[in-house]
């Protein structure tokens, strides 16, 4: 743009880019690059879908005693599921939905919470969601889903190592 002397367009582009960065910069301060990238990506995805998203992070999510790969997998799956649930909720309710990711540390325990609007999950799925391997809200089972991401049910063994 600068080469073509489109100064006003270039300035507008830079202001928009900086504005997008500032929207999430305070929330992701102190995060590793991989986790910051994920949080920013999910923020943009929610915004594009018309969903409000809030990161209430008292300590960086990166401070979890897990690899960046495991953190990105866990938090990415939580946020992705929440955004998908909000999209379905918005279609039916015709109102704006929201996602809130909270993370804190109390007395040495990490507390991670992700809340969102959602349509009702049938009891037969909800009752078995984290107790029986292979149960999913996405239709089918964990073993035959074609979404590419294994979901939370397959992450449970890796996460359980840190729960005592």
Residue pairs with C-beta under 8 A, 6 or more apart in sequence:
1 7
1 9
1 10
1 13
2 10
20 44
23 43
24 39
24 40
24 43
24 55
27 39
27 43
27 55
27 57
28 35
28 36
28 39
28 40
28 55
28 57
29 60
30 59
30 60
30 62
31 39
31 60
31 61
31 62
32 60
32 62
32 68
34 68
34 69
34 71
34 72
35 60
35 61
35 62
35 68
35 71
35 72
35 75
38 72
38 75
38 76
38 79
39 55
39 61
39 75
42 53
42 76
42 79
42 80
42 83
43 53
43 55
45 83
46 52
46 53
46 79
46 83
46 86
46 99
47 53
49 83
49 86
49 87
49 90
50 90
50 96
51 83
51 86
51 87
51 90
51 96
51 97
51 98
51 99
52 96
52 97
52 98
52 99
53 83
53 98
53 99
53 100
53 101
54 98
54 99
54 100
54 101
55 101
56 100
56 101
56 102
56 103
57 101
57 102
57 103
57 104
58 103
58 104
58 105
59 103
59 104
59 105
60 103
61 71
61 75
61 103
61 112
62 68
62 71
63 105
63 110
64 71
64 110
64 112
64 162
65 162
66 74
66 158
66 159
66 162
70 155
70 158
70 159
73 155
73 158
74 152
74 155
74 159
75 101
75 112
76 149
77 149
77 151
77 152
77 155
78 101
78 112
78 114
78 152
79 99
79 101
79 114
80 149
81 137
81 151
81 152
82 99
82 114
82 115
82 116
83 99
83 116
85 116
85 117
85 118
85 119
86 97
86 98
86 99
86 116
86 117
86 118
87 97
88 118
88 119
89 97
89 116
89 117
89 118
89 119
90 96
90 97
90 117
92 119
93 117
97 116
97 117
98 116
98 117
99 114
99 115
99 116
100 113
100 114
100 115
100 116
101 112
101 113
101 114
102 111
102 112
102 113
102 114
102 115
103 110
103 111
103 112
103 113
104 110
104 111
105 111
121 129
121 137
125 135
125 136
125 137
128 135
129 135
129 137
129 153
130 152
130 153
130 156
133 142
133 153
133 156
134 141
134 142
134 143
134 153
135 141
135 142
135 153
136 142
136 145
136 151
136 153
138 145
138 147
138 151
139 145
142 150
142 151
142 153
142 154
145 151
